[in-house]
């Protein structure tokens, strides 16, 4: 199996590359110039994406992947005017260039990463950020290429992904860091529901989706969720972590306001990827992180609020 992955320098992408390499897949990574490849397996074959279609055409033509897994994205709950160009360049342009290159050949199978931020609690399109709007707009482009060029695609809607060694400014790393340092953590009232999915289960979902595209008779573009189906209030997630750690956290509940367009209930109507289910419980996943205690201080990113 040959796979081309974008976003390999990110948290999910780097762990997915390790999984595909361990399975014996020939793994290719499309990277921007100057990307840090230290987290990638040494056998990963890298290709430089310079923003132009020619670099994408060459990569797909020479690598000849059986499947493309598209994780590269520029995110964020808020944006500034200066963020618009990189948002569009990565979330729309790069993906469209990949689809165009695939339509020329020789690859027909595409797995895309979506976000539950694109949807309201009923599963209706209701983007809460420009990031979410661009992610959903890209799904329209996937539909076009599947309809007119014969590609087969799956978009996996991701929820709150967590796991060990997470350097991102996400919810779980922030709480675990507060546990490790004992610092006081200002927080929202904590009533928002979140569905925490372990990164290894997410990676298994992408691999399963790739196999499904190749082995099943599905056509067109399907959208599936990667979720546990057991969302908890933020306050309850903290309680699970406190129980796993055996000590309380210093949380300042209500000291921060909810962010604009806060998602209070993640969509549960999006069907889960057939044949996939999570293996890691939240308690087991949090215990794994606590026992590892391997989040380097200098690589930690601070979010705006929890």
PyMOL commands that set and color helices and strands:
alter all, ss='L'
color gray80, all
select helices_A, chain A and resi 11-22+53-63+83-104+116-118+130-149+171-181+199-215+234-245+282-292+297-299
alter helices_A, ss='H'
color red, helices_A
select strands_A, chain A and resi 2-6+26-32+45-49+67-70+109-115+152-158+160-162+185-186+193-194+196-198+221-226+232-233+251-252
alter strands_A, ss='S'
color yellow, strands_A
deselect
rebuild
show_as cartoon
